């Protein structure tokens, strides 16, 4: 954008070149104008000032860190009664609090369901458990913290916005959420969050593999925890020989409700004596599907749910993305499970022996159910391997300790 001269002779030579070369003058003028725009216009000055401010703030955040009493903040979607994903988040929050860390939980979005932060806290205590955390309704402002943890793709954008307020931005990944949407804006927005550069921890090996594939970085994971005091074989309960229970979620496309209904309609025709039970949602959500079945609805009593697993012959439970705890809890009760052989599902079961994986069609699912109903040997094979898989999984306390250990270690590595 100009020339420097060491002496008078060089100054005259550079000046002559500029006077005699329109192209040189034009190039130098454009370069000078671009430098002014990029460094001295208000937008550029403001950006530089913000970067300097962020560095100062980040330094103060780092300086305030106390390893013995970390400031841990979660950003979560508004909780829904009984949601398994929220239960995992609240378990992690409780584990941090029990180690003496200060935990704050912020909610993303505002639906009007909660009128105050105290109301939100009471809801969590009533429908989940005491977490030891402070609750904040909304996240217009987030206080400086050591760990700022996104728990769902929309919350990842909030963590990115406030990442200058934390030592380490994190992503607690419980599923591959782009798959929840048709190919469109929400799919793209959810997909993009894996490139935000957060420290990440996943629930289960399948979700970890998806995160690693997109982010290009390692993603440790914790195995699904099982409440062994509840979900276990009960020798006092006689297992029926012709009962199929279906984890029937009408409002979750990835649970393939209609595929399950069609498979069970075929099964009822081929084996009219089979008892079929739907559960997992309020009974009013289930309709007339052309065959006889029972509605168990939402089983809030976990002991009653475990008894159902110990009574049934086969459990039908689908997921096209990360599985829920349901199939593993069924296995812990000795119940053979049928799931779909699709989208790398064998990864979630450590191979093909624990669950009977059926092709993604009503015919294939019906055939898998018939094989288990007809063959005591096949049921025993699945029962034994399912129990082995469940035995390898942690209990809730072990999973909580692993989660906290992972985040603490990632924070220590960032600090150093």
C-alpha positions as CSV (number, residue, x, y, z in Angstrom):
1,X,0.0,0.0,0.0
2,X,3.0,2.3,-0.3
3,X,6.8,2.5,-0.3
4,X,9.6,3.1,2.2
5,X,12.8,4.9,1.2
6,X,16.1,4.6,3.0
7,X,17.6,7.9,1.6
8,X,16.8,10.8,-0.7
9,X,17.8,9.0,-3.9
10,X,15.6,6.0,-3.2
11,X,12.7,8.4,-2.3
12,X,13.1,10.1,-5.7
13,X,13.2,6.8,-7.5
14,X,10.0,5.5,-5.8
15,X,8.2,8.7,-6.4
16,X,9.1,8.6,-10.1
17,X,7.8,5.1,-10.4
18,X,4.5,6.1,-8.9
19,X,4.2,9.2,-11.1
20,X,4.9,7.3,-14.3
21,X,2.9,4.0,-13.5
22,X,-0.9,4.3,-13.3
23,X,-1.1,0.6,-12.6
24,X,1.3,0.9,-9.6
25,X,-0.6,3.9,-8.2
26,X,-3.9,2.0,-8.6
27,X,-2.6,-1.1,-6.9
28,X,-1.1,0.8,-4.0
29,X,-4.2,2.9,-3.6
30,X,-6.5,-0.2,-3.4
31,X,-4.2,-1.9,-0.9
32,X,-4.1,1.2,1.3
33,X,-7.9,1.6,1.2
34,X,-8.3,-2.1,2.1
35,X,-6.0,-1.7,5.1
36,X,-7.9,1.3,6.4
37,X,-11.2,-0.6,6.0
38,X,-9.9,-3.8,7.7
39,X,-8.2,-2.1,10.6
40,X,-9.6,1.4,11.3
41,X,-13.3,1.4,10.3
42,X,-15.7,1.3,13.3
43,X,-16.7,-2.3,12.6
44,X,-13.0,-3.4,12.6
45,X,-12.1,-1.4,15.6
46,X,-15.2,-2.8,17.5
47,X,-14.2,-6.4,16.6
48,X,-10.6,-5.8,17.8
49,X,-11.9,-4.3,21.0
50,X,-14.3,-7.2,21.6
51,X,-11.4,-9.7,21.1
52,X,-9.3,-7.8,23.6
53,X,-12.2,-7.7,26.1
54,X,-12.8,-11.5,25.6
55,X,-9.2,-12.2,26.3
56,X,-9.2,-10.1,29.5
57,X,-12.5,-11.8,30.6
58,X,-11.2,-15.3,29.8
59,X,-8.1,-14.6,31.8
60,X,-10.2,-13.5,34.8
61,X,-12.4,-16.6,34.4
62,X,-9.3,-18.9,34.3
63,X,-7.8,-17.0,37.3
64,X,-11.0,-17.6,39.4
65,X,-11.0,-21.4,38.8
66,X,-10.8,-23.5,42.0
67,X,-10.3,-27.2,41.2
68,X,-11.9,-28.1,44.6
69,X,-15.0,-26.2,43.9
70,X,-15.6,-25.8,40.2
71,X,-18.3,-23.6,38.7
72,X,-20.3,-26.0,36.5
73,X,-23.2,-24.7,34.3
74,X,-25.5,-26.8,32.2
75,X,-27.8,-25.4,29.5
76,X,-30.8,-27.7,29.0
77,X,-34.1,-27.7,27.1
78,X,-37.1,-27.2,29.4
79,X,-37.6,-30.6,31.2
80,X,-40.4,-32.9,30.5
81,X,-41.8,-35.4,33.0
82,X,-40.0,-38.7,32.9
83,X,-37.6,-37.8,30.0
84,X,-34.7,-40.1,30.0
85,X,-32.3,-37.5,28.5
86,X,-33.1,-35.1,31.3
87,X,-32.6,-37.8,33.8
88,X,-29.1,-38.3,32.6
89,X,-28.4,-34.6,32.7
90,X,-29.7,-34.3,36.3
91,X,-27.7,-37.3,37.3
92,X,-24.5,-35.6,36.1
93,X,-25.5,-32.4,37.8
94,X,-26.1,-34.2,41.1
95,X,-22.8,-36.0,40.8
96,X,-20.9,-32.7,40.4
97,X,-22.8,-31.2,43.4
98,X,-21.9,-34.2,45.5
99,X,-18.3,-33.6,44.8
100,X,-18.5,-30.1,46.2
101,X,-18.8,-28.2,42.9
102,X,-21.2,-25.3,42.4
103,X,-23.8,-26.3,39.8
104,X,-26.1,-24.1,37.9
105,X,-28.7,-25.3,35.4
106,X,-30.1,-22.8,32.8
107,X,-33.1,-23.6,30.5
108,X,-33.1,-22.8,26.8
109,X,-36.3,-21.3,25.4
110,X,-39.4,-20.2,27.3
111,X,-42.8,-21.8,26.9
112,X,-44.5,-20.4,29.9
113,X,-44.7,-23.7,31.6
114,X,-42.7,-22.4,34.5
115,X,-43.3,-19.1,36.2
116,X,-40.1,-18.9,38.2
117,X,-36.8,-20.6,38.7
118,X,-38.1,-22.0,42.0
119,X,-41.0,-23.5,40.2
120,X,-38.6,-25.2,37.8
121,X,-36.5,-26.5,40.7
122,X,-39.6,-28.0,42.4
123,X,-40.7,-29.7,39.2
124,X,-37.3,-31.4,38.8
125,X,-37.3,-32.5,42.5
126,X,-40.8,-33.9,42.2
127,X,-40.5,-35.7,38.8
128,X,-36.8,-36.6,39.0
129,X,-34.8,-36.1,42.2
130,X,-32.9,-33.4,44.2
131,X,-29.9,-32.3,42.2
132,X,-28.2,-29.9,44.6
133,X,-28.0,-27.4,41.7
134,X,-29.3,-23.9,41.4
135,X,-31.8,-23.3,38.6
136,X,-32.2,-20.3,36.3
137,X,-35.2,-19.9,34.0
138,X,-33.8,-18.8,30.6
139,X,-30.3,-17.9,29.6
140,X,-30.3,-14.3,28.6
141,X,-27.1,-14.0,30.8
142,X,-24.8,-16.7,31.9
143,X,-22.4,-16.2,34.8
144,X,-18.6,-16.9,34.4
145,X,-17.9,-20.6,35.0
146,X,-15.3,-23.3,34.6
147,X,-17.4,-25.8,32.6
148,X,-20.3,-24.6,30.4
149,X,-22.1,-27.7,29.1
150,X,-24.5,-27.9,26.1
151,X,-26.9,-30.8,26.3
152,X,-28.9,-30.5,23.1
153,X,-28.1,-28.9,19.7
154,X,-30.1,-25.7,20.4
155,X,-28.2,-25.2,23.7
156,X,-24.9,-25.6,21.8
157,X,-25.6,-22.3,20.1
158,X,-26.0,-20.7,23.5
159,X,-22.8,-22.2,24.8
160,X,-21.0,-20.9,21.7
161,X,-22.4,-17.4,22.3
162,X,-21.1,-17.4,25.9
163,X,-18.0,-19.5,25.5
164,X,-15.9,-16.4,26.5
165,X,-17.5,-16.8,29.9
166,X,-16.1,-20.2,30.6
167,X,-12.8,-22.0,30.8
168,X,-14.0,-25.0,28.8
169,X,-17.2,-25.2,26.6
170,X,-18.5,-28.8,26.5
171,X,-21.0,-30.9,24.6
172,X,-22.9,-33.7,26.5
173,X,-24.1,-35.7,23.5
174,X,-27.0,-38.2,24.0
175,X,-28.0,-38.8,20.4
176,X,-27.2,-37.8,16.8
177,X,-29.9,-35.0,16.7
178,X,-29.7,-34.1,13.0
179,X,-31.5,-37.4,12.4
180,X,-34.5,-36.1,14.4
181,X,-35.4,-33.8,11.4
182,X,-36.1,-34.0,7.7
183,X,-33.3,-32.7,5.5
184,X,-33.7,-28.9,6.0
185,X,-32.8,-26.0,8.2
186,X,-33.0,-27.8,11.6
187,X,-31.0,-30.7,10.3
188,X,-28.3,-28.4,9.1
189,X,-28.2,-26.4,12.3
190,X,-28.0,-29.5,14.5
191,X,-25.3,-30.9,12.2
192,X,-23.2,-27.8,12.4
193,X,-22.9,-28.0,16.2
194,X,-20.4,-30.9,15.9
195,X,-18.0,-28.4,14.4
196,X,-18.1,-25.9,17.3
197,X,-14.9,-27.3,18.8
198,X,-16.3,-28.1,22.2
199,X,-14.9,-30.8,24.5
200,X,-17.4,-33.7,24.0
201,X,-18.7,-36.7,25.9
202,X,-21.3,-39.1,24.6
203,X,-23.9,-41.4,25.9
204,X,-23.1,-44.8,24.4
205,X,-20.7,-46.0,21.7
206,X,-22.9,-45.3,18.7
207,X,-23.4,-41.6,19.5
208,X,-19.6,-41.3,20.2
209,X,-18.8,-42.7,16.7
210,X,-21.2,-40.3,15.0
211,X,-19.6,-37.3,17.0
212,X,-16.1,-38.4,16.1
213,X,-17.0,-38.8,12.5
214,X,-18.3,-35.3,12.2
215,X,-16.0,-33.4,14.6
216,X,-12.8,-35.2,13.6
217,X,-11.9,-35.3,17.3
218,X,-12.0,-38.1,20.0
219,X,-15.3,-38.4,21.8
220,X,-15.2,-40.5,25.0
221,X,-18.4,-42.1,26.0
222,X,-20.1,-43.7,29.0
223,X,-22.0,-46.9,28.9
224,X,-25.7,-46.8,29.6
225,X,-26.3,-47.2,33.4
226,X,-28.7,-49.8,34.8
227,X,-30.5,-49.6,38.2
228,X,-29.6,-53.2,39.2
229,X,-31.6,-53.0,42.4
230,X,-34.7,-52.7,40.1
231,X,-34.0,-54.3,36.8
232,X,-32.9,-57.9,37.5
233,X,-34.3,-61.4,37.0
234,X,-36.9,-62.3,39.6
235,X,-37.1,-66.1,40.2
236,X,-40.4,-65.6,42.0
237,X,-42.1,-64.4,38.8
238,X,-43.1,-67.0,36.2
239,X,-42.3,-65.9,32.7
240,X,-45.2,-66.3,30.2
241,X,-44.6,-68.2,27.0
242,X,-46.6,-66.1,24.5
243,X,-46.5,-62.4,25.6
244,X,-44.9,-59.6,23.5
245,X,-44.5,-56.2,25.0
246,X,-44.0,-53.2,22.6
247,X,-42.3,-50.0,23.7
248,X,-44.9,-47.9,21.7
249,X,-44.0,-44.3,21.2
250,X,-46.4,-42.7,18.7
251,X,-44.8,-39.2,18.7
252,X,-41.2,-40.2,18.1
253,X,-40.6,-41.1,14.4
254,X,-37.2,-42.8,15.2
255,X,-39.1,-45.3,17.4
256,X,-40.9,-46.6,14.2
257,X,-44.3,-47.0,15.9
258,X,-46.3,-47.8,12.7
259,X,-43.7,-50.4,11.6
260,X,-44.2,-52.1,15.0
261,X,-47.9,-52.0,14.7
262,X,-47.9,-53.6,11.3
263,X,-45.5,-56.3,12.5
264,X,-47.8,-57.1,15.4
265,X,-50.8,-57.1,13.2
266,X,-49.1,-59.8,11.1
267,X,-48.1,-61.6,14.3
268,X,-51.7,-61.6,15.6
269,X,-52.9,-63.2,12.4
270,X,-50.1,-65.9,12.4
271,X,-50.4,-66.6,16.1
272,X,-53.8,-65.6,17.4
273,X,-53.1,-66.7,20.9
274,X,-50.2,-64.3,21.5
275,X,-50.8,-61.6,24.2
276,X,-49.7,-58.2,23.0
277,X,-49.1,-55.2,25.3
278,X,-48.3,-51.6,24.4
279,X,-46.7,-49.3,26.9
280,X,-44.6,-46.1,27.0
281,X,-47.2,-43.4,26.4
282,X,-50.6,-42.4,27.9
283,X,-53.2,-45.0,26.8
284,X,-55.3,-42.3,25.2
285,X,-52.6,-42.0,22.5
286,X,-53.2,-45.6,21.3
287,X,-56.0,-46.4,18.8
288,X,-57.7,-49.3,17.1
289,X,-55.2,-51.1,14.9
290,X,-57.2,-54.1,13.8
291,X,-56.0,-56.6,16.4
292,X,-56.4,-57.2,20.1
293,X,-53.8,-55.7,22.5
294,X,-53.6,-54.3,26.0
295,X,-52.6,-50.8,27.0
296,X,-50.3,-50.4,30.0
297,X,-49.7,-46.7,29.4
298,X,-46.9,-44.9,31.2
299,X,-45.6,-47.1,34.0
300,X,-44.2,-44.7,36.6
301,X,-43.7,-47.4,39.1
302,X,-40.3,-48.9,38.1
303,X,-40.9,-52.0,40.1
304,X,-44.1,-52.7,38.1
305,X,-42.2,-52.1,34.9
306,X,-39.4,-54.5,35.9
307,X,-42.1,-57.1,36.8
308,X,-43.6,-56.6,33.3
309,X,-40.1,-57.3,31.8
310,X,-39.8,-60.5,34.0
311,X,-43.3,-61.7,32.9
312,X,-43.1,-61.1,29.1
313,X,-41.7,-63.5,26.6
314,X,-40.2,-61.0,24.1
315,X,-39.6,-57.3,24.2
316,X,-40.0,-55.2,21.0
317,X,-38.1,-51.9,21.2
318,X,-37.0,-49.8,18.2
319,X,-34.6,-46.9,17.7
320,X,-33.0,-45.7,14.5
321,X,-30.6,-43.5,16.4
322,X,-29.1,-43.9,19.9
323,X,-31.2,-46.4,21.9
324,X,-32.8,-45.6,25.2
325,X,-32.2,-47.5,28.4
326,X,-35.3,-49.6,27.7
327,X,-33.7,-52.5,25.8
328,X,-30.8,-52.8,28.3
329,X,-33.2,-52.8,31.2
330,X,-35.2,-55.5,29.4
331,X,-32.1,-57.6,29.0
332,X,-31.1,-57.1,32.7
333,X,-34.5,-58.7,33.5
334,X,-33.7,-61.7,31.2
335,X,-36.1,-60.6,28.5
336,X,-35.1,-61.3,24.9
337,X,-35.2,-58.1,22.8
338,X,-36.0,-57.5,19.1
339,X,-34.7,-54.3,17.5
340,X,-34.1,-53.2,13.9
341,X,-30.9,-54.1,12.0
342,X,-30.4,-50.6,10.6
343,X,-28.0,-47.7,10.9
344,X,-25.3,-49.6,12.7
345,X,-27.5,-50.8,15.5
346,X,-25.2,-53.8,16.3
347,X,-22.7,-51.3,17.7
348,X,-25.1,-50.4,20.5
349,X,-25.4,-54.1,21.5
350,X,-21.8,-55.1,21.2
351,X,-22.5,-57.4,18.3
352,X,-25.4,-59.5,17.2
353,X,-25.8,-62.0,20.0
354,X,-27.5,-59.9,22.7
355,X,-30.5,-58.6,20.7
356,X,-32.4,-60.2,17.8
357,X,-31.8,-57.7,15.0
358,X,-34.5,-57.8,12.3
359,X,-34.6,-56.2,8.9
360,X,-36.5,-52.9,8.8
361,X,-39.8,-54.3,7.5
362,X,-43.0,-55.6,9.2
363,X,-42.4,-59.1,7.6
364,X,-38.8,-59.3,9.0
365,X,-39.8,-58.1,12.5
366,X,-42.8,-60.5,12.6
367,X,-40.4,-63.4,11.6
368,X,-38.0,-62.5,14.4
369,X,-40.8,-62.4,16.9
370,X,-42.1,-65.8,15.7
371,X,-38.6,-67.4,15.9
372,X,-38.3,-66.3,19.6
373,X,-41.9,-67.4,20.4
374,X,-41.4,-70.8,18.7
375,X,-38.0,-71.6,20.0
376,X,-37.1,-71.9,23.7
377,X,-33.5,-72.5,22.6
378,X,-33.4,-69.1,20.7
379,X,-35.0,-67.3,23.7
380,X,-32.4,-68.8,26.0
381,X,-29.5,-67.8,23.7
382,X,-30.8,-64.2,23.6
383,X,-31.5,-64.2,27.4
384,X,-28.0,-65.4,28.3
385,X,-26.2,-62.9,26.0
386,X,-28.5,-60.1,27.0
387,X,-27.7,-60.7,30.6
388,X,-24.0,-60.8,29.8
389,X,-24.2,-57.4,28.1
390,X,-26.2,-55.9,30.9
391,X,-23.7,-57.2,33.5
392,X,-21.0,-55.2,31.7
393,X,-22.8,-52.0,32.1
394,X,-22.3,-49.6,35.0
395,X,-24.8,-48.8,37.7
396,X,-25.9,-45.2,38.1
397,X,-23.2,-44.3,40.6
398,X,-20.5,-45.7,38.4
399,X,-21.8,-43.8,35.3
400,X,-22.1,-40.6,37.3
401,X,-18.5,-40.9,38.5
402,X,-17.2,-41.6,35.0
403,X,-19.0,-38.5,33.6
404,X,-17.6,-36.2,36.3
405,X,-14.1,-37.7,36.0
406,X,-14.1,-37.1,32.2
407,X,-15.2,-33.5,32.4
408,X,-12.7,-32.8,35.2
409,X,-9.9,-34.3,33.3
410,X,-10.8,-32.4,30.1
411,X,-10.9,-29.2,32.1
412,X,-7.5,-30.0,33.7
413,X,-6.0,-30.6,30.2
414,X,-7.4,-27.3,29.0
415,X,-6.1,-25.4,32.1
416,X,-2.6,-26.8,31.6
